[in-house]
Structures are given as structure tokens and as C-alpha cells.
Amino acid sequence: VRKLSRFKPGLANGKPIRSDMSIELELKK
């Protein structure tokens, strides 16, 4: 998924970014 690509950088830093947080909600859906 394209969104997963953007999610990886957030996890790499160890701190979820605002964008990643919104993506997490979509993944939980």
C-alpha cells in the first residue's frame, strides 16, 4: 500500500508523525 511507504519513515524515527497517526487509524479500519 502506498500509505505504508509513508508510514515506514515515521516508525524509523521511533516517533509517529501527525500524518502517520491518521494513517494508523486507517490501517485499524
Number of C-alpha atoms within 10 A of each C-alpha: 6 6 13 12 9 13 19 13 14 16 12 9 9 9 10 17 14 10 12 19 13 12 17 15 9 10 10 6 6
